[in-house]
Amino acid sequence: MNNADETPARQAIREFLTSRRAKVGPREAGLPVYGANRRVSGLRREEVAMLAGISAEYYTRLERGNVRGVSEEVLDGIVRALHLDEAEREHLFDLVRVASAGAARPARRSPAAERVRPSVKRIVDAMATIPAFVRNRRLDILHANPLAEALYSELYRSPIRPVNSVRFAFLDPRAKQFYGD
């Protein structure tokens, strides 16, 4: 992850968990120490994850500040694994609350307006003796020839665009009269 893209809340969680992980050695956590050459002075991420009862990948995600949806039980497991006192526990929970509030889902972009190719419009318009239209997967009517517009005139009476046959069928009271069955 690029630190320039990191929010202050995510950065605070990362720094807090990293610093607390460095304070607890494997002996203090009740883990065996293999060899004298450890690259980290404290616990490794995998060791914290094991002690907390979660996967190493999940702990790594949490330590990077991605705390959306994390449960209180998982946080309590991390508190136990890192031997946090009550003040540190409250601080961790506060950091997670702030990060979770700021991590609300980004606003959804409205879908790009779908366009019908001019060649397809010409084909539909050329079908002068039958009603013809083009729909997308959401059942929006993107283009219709004059006969189709006349046949489905009730759908076109609504000012909402694009015309949608599902919206009409389920939300418009005129649909019961229009569709006899």
C-alpha positions as CSV (number, residue, x, y, z in Angstrom):
1,M,0.0,0.0,0.0
2,N,1.2,3.4,-0.8
3,N,1.6,5.5,2.3
4,A,0.5,8.6,0.4
5,D,-2.9,7.0,-0.2
6,E,-3.3,6.2,3.5
7,T,-5.9,8.0,5.5
8,P,-4.8,9.3,8.9
9,A,-7.1,6.8,10.7
10,R,-5.5,3.9,8.8
11,Q,-2.1,5.2,9.5
12,A,-2.8,5.6,13.2
13,I,-4.0,2.0,13.4
14,R,-0.9,0.7,11.5
15,E,1.5,2.7,13.8
16,F,-0.3,1.7,17.0
17,L,-0.4,-2.1,16.2
18,T,3.1,-2.1,14.8
19,S,4.5,-0.3,17.9
20,R,2.6,-2.6,20.3
21,R,3.7,-5.7,18.4
22,A,7.3,-4.6,18.7
23,K,7.0,-4.4,22.5
24,V,6.0,-8.0,23.1
25,G,8.6,-10.6,22.6
26,P,7.9,-14.3,21.8
27,R,9.0,-15.4,25.3
28,E,6.6,-12.9,26.9
29,A,3.8,-14.3,24.7
30,G,4.6,-17.9,25.7
31,L,6.0,-18.8,22.3
32,P,9.2,-20.8,21.7
33,V,12.1,-18.9,20.2
34,Y,13.9,-20.6,17.4
35,G,17.4,-19.2,16.7
36,A,18.9,-15.9,17.8
37,N,18.5,-14.1,14.5
38,R,15.1,-12.6,14.4
39,R,14.5,-9.7,12.0
40,V,11.9,-8.2,14.3
41,S,12.5,-7.5,18.0
42,G,8.9,-8.2,18.9
43,L,6.3,-10.6,17.6
44,R,5.9,-11.3,14.0
45,R,2.5,-10.7,12.3
46,E,2.0,-14.5,12.0
47,E,2.6,-14.9,15.7
48,V,0.1,-12.2,16.7
49,A,-2.5,-13.8,14.3
50,M,-1.9,-17.2,15.8
51,L,-2.3,-15.9,19.4
52,A,-5.4,-13.9,18.4
53,G,-7.0,-16.9,16.7
54,I,-7.2,-15.3,13.2
55,S,-5.4,-15.8,9.9
56,A,-2.1,-14.1,9.2
57,E,-3.6,-12.5,6.1
58,Y,-6.5,-11.1,8.1
59,Y,-4.2,-9.7,10.8
60,T,-2.0,-8.1,8.1
61,R,-5.1,-6.4,6.6
62,L,-6.1,-5.1,10.0
63,E,-2.6,-3.8,10.8
64,R,-2.7,-1.9,7.5
65,G,-5.8,-0.2,8.7
66,N,-8.5,-2.1,6.7
67,V,-10.8,-2.6,9.7
68,R,-14.2,-2.5,8.0
69,G,-16.4,-5.1,9.6
70,V,-14.0,-6.3,12.2
71,S,-15.7,-7.8,15.2
72,E,-15.2,-7.0,18.8
73,E,-14.1,-10.6,19.4
74,V,-11.3,-10.3,16.9
75,L,-10.2,-7.0,18.5
76,D,-10.2,-8.6,21.9
77,G,-8.1,-11.5,20.6
78,I,-5.5,-8.9,19.4
79,V,-5.7,-7.1,22.7
80,R,-4.9,-10.4,24.5
81,A,-2.1,-11.3,22.0
82,L,-0.4,-7.9,22.3
83,H,-0.9,-7.8,26.1
84,L,-2.6,-4.4,25.9
85,D,-3.8,-2.7,29.1
86,E,-7.2,-1.1,29.4
87,A,-6.2,2.3,28.1
88,E,-4.5,0.8,25.1
89,R,-7.6,-1.4,24.5
90,E,-9.9,1.6,24.5
91,H,-7.5,3.5,22.2
92,L,-7.5,0.6,19.7
93,F,-11.3,0.4,19.8
94,D,-11.5,4.2,19.3
95,L,-9.1,4.0,16.3
96,V,-11.2,1.3,14.8
97,R,-14.4,3.3,15.3
98,V,-12.9,6.3,13.6
99,A,-11.5,4.3,10.7
100,S,-14.7,2.4,10.2
101,A,-16.7,5.6,10.1
102,G,-14.4,7.1,7.6
103,A,-14.3,3.9,5.6
104,A,-18.0,4.2,4.6
105,R,-18.5,2.9,1.1
106,P,-17.6,5.4,-1.5
107,A,-20.6,6.9,-3.3
108,R,-21.6,4.8,-6.2
109,R,-21.2,6.3,-9.5
110,S,-24.2,6.4,-11.7
111,P,-23.8,4.1,-14.6
112,A,-22.8,5.7,-17.8
113,A,-25.6,6.3,-20.1
114,E,-25.9,3.5,-22.5
115,R,-26.0,4.4,-26.1
116,V,-27.5,2.6,-29.1
117,R,-25.2,2.6,-32.1
118,P,-26.6,4.6,-35.0
119,S,-26.6,1.5,-37.2
120,V,-28.8,-0.3,-34.7
121,K,-31.2,2.7,-34.5
122,R,-31.5,2.7,-38.3
123,I,-32.4,-1.0,-38.3
124,V,-35.0,-0.5,-35.6
125,D,-36.5,2.6,-37.4
126,A,-36.6,0.7,-40.7
127,M,-38.9,-1.9,-39.1
128,A,-41.9,0.3,-39.9
129,T,-44.5,-2.5,-39.9
130,I,-43.8,-4.0,-36.5
131,P,-43.1,-2.6,-33.1
132,A,-39.4,-2.9,-32.3
133,F,-37.2,-1.6,-29.5
134,V,-33.8,-2.0,-27.9
135,R,-33.5,-2.8,-24.2
136,N,-30.5,-3.2,-21.9
137,R,-30.1,-5.8,-19.1
138,R,-32.0,-3.6,-16.7
139,L,-34.9,-3.5,-19.1
140,D,-34.6,0.1,-19.9
141,I,-35.9,0.9,-23.3
142,L,-33.0,2.6,-25.0
143,H,-34.6,3.2,-28.4
144,A,-38.0,2.4,-30.0
145,N,-39.5,2.9,-33.4
146,P,-42.8,4.9,-33.6
147,L,-45.0,1.8,-33.6
148,A,-43.3,0.5,-30.4
149,E,-43.8,3.9,-28.7
150,A,-47.5,3.8,-29.7
151,L,-47.9,0.2,-28.4
152,Y,-46.1,1.0,-25.1
153,S,-47.5,4.5,-24.8
154,E,-48.4,4.0,-21.1
155,L,-44.7,3.4,-20.3
156,Y,-43.8,6.7,-22.0
157,R,-46.4,8.7,-20.1
158,S,-44.1,8.7,-17.0
159,P,-41.6,11.6,-17.0
160,I,-38.8,9.3,-15.6
161,R,-36.2,8.4,-18.2
162,P,-35.0,6.1,-19.4
163,V,-38.3,4.2,-19.8
164,N,-38.1,1.0,-17.8
165,S,-40.6,-1.8,-18.2
166,V,-39.9,-3.4,-14.8
167,R,-40.3,-0.1,-12.9
168,F,-43.6,0.4,-14.8
169,A,-44.9,-3.1,-14.1
170,F,-44.2,-3.0,-10.4
171,L,-44.5,0.6,-9.4
172,D,-47.0,2.3,-11.7
173,P,-50.7,1.8,-10.8
174,R,-51.6,2.0,-14.5
175,A,-49.7,-1.3,-15.1
176,K,-52.7,-3.4,-13.9
177,Q,-54.9,-1.9,-16.6
178,F,-52.1,-2.0,-19.3
179,Y,-51.2,-5.7,-18.6
180,G,-54.5,-7.4,-18.3
181,D,-53.0,-10.5,-16.9
